Amino acid sequence: MLNATPDTINQQKAPEPHFLASDIVHDVVIGMSDGLTVPFAIAAGMSGAVSSATIIVTAGLAEIAAGSISMGLGGYLSGRSDAEHYEIEREREEQETWELPKLETQEVVGILKSFGLEDEQAKTVTDVIRQDRDKWVDFMMRFELGLEEPDPRRALRSALTIGLSYAIAGSIPLAPYIVLHSVTNALYVSVALTLLALLVFGYTKGYVTGVNALRSALQTALIGGLAAAVAFAIARLVS
């Protein structure tokens, strides 16, 4: 038998690294992606139609404000929809444990057996789970329906994260038009800044989520660049 030392015990107790902020990253990705492409397309598209940087900045700021509010509202409604869906399903599941206890018990046994438990083992564990109705419902929500209880602050946090991310990202392609007097020079700088921002954003996203950061940077720049190019072409066509 091996002797356990304090160091080995601490190593055994050390928490495994897991990424726990996927919702936040998801919201940032949505806000940043649209924020970098749409304002860029608006500003770049107008560059071929007007010679005044002031007009482009005004239109760009208006779009950023409207886009931030619209995207943030979409994030809030999505978060509220998830919470309402969870509550409806939980009420239905709880009602079934009262009205159809045998069927629900069989479902628990079936789920446990799918994890490799023998029939008697599954029945024993099921009896334990059924002793606490809240835990019973929690089990069915998680393993029958695959639903996790949403954070009650999720909707508001999502709205703020998406809206703020959109506004920050949107200011990057618009900044050259604020600083430079020449619309043509501002366009070239805006293209370079937008591409650089996509690379940095993609690299950071990959690093935070644990995937290959360089590949994430290139993918984000490619996809975002294509989206911006298409939006730019449409804006130029319309203008």
KAVENNOR-V625463 format. One record per backbone hydrogen bond with DSSP energy under -0.5 kcal/mol. NH is the residue of the N-H (numbers start at 0). CO is the residue of the C=O. If there is no record, write none. Layout:
nh = [NH;NH]
co = [CO;CO]
//
This chain:
nh = [4;8;9;10;11;12;13;19;24;25;26;27;28;29;30;31;32;33;34;35;36;37;40;41;42;43;44;45;46;47;47;48;49;52;55;56;57;58;59;60;61;62;63;64;65;66;67;68;69;70;71;72;73;74;75;76;77;78;79;80;81;82;83;84;85;86;87;88;89;90;91;92;93;94;95;96;97;98;99;103;104;105;106;107;108;109;110;111;112;113;114;114;115;116;121;122;123;124;125;126;127;128;129;130;130;131;132;135;136;137;138;139;140;141;142;143;144;146;153;156;157;158;159;160;161;162;163;164;165;166;167;168;169;170;171;171;172;173;174;175;176;177;177;178;179;182;185;186;187;188;189;190;191;192;193;194;195;196;197;198;199;200;201;202;203;204;205;206;207;208;209;210;215;216;217;218;219;220;221;222;223;224;225;226;227;228;229;230;231;232;233;234;235;236;237;238]
co = [2;4;5;6;7;8;9;17;20;21;22;23;24;25;26;27;28;29;30;31;32;33;36;37;38;39;40;41;42;43;44;45;45;50;51;52;53;54;55;56;57;58;59;60;61;62;63;64;65;66;67;68;69;70;71;72;73;74;75;76;77;78;79;80;81;82;83;84;85;86;87;88;89;90;91;92;93;94;95;99;100;101;102;103;104;105;106;107;108;109;110;111;112;111;117;118;119;120;121;122;123;124;125;126;127;128;130;131;132;133;134;135;136;137;138;139;139;140;150;152;153;154;155;156;157;158;159;160;161;162;163;164;165;166;167;168;168;169;170;171;173;173;174;174;175;180;181;182;183;184;185;186;187;188;189;190;191;192;193;194;195;196;197;198;199;200;201;202;203;204;205;205;211;212;213;214;215;216;217;218;219;220;221;222;223;224;225;226;227;228;229;230;231;232;233;234]
//
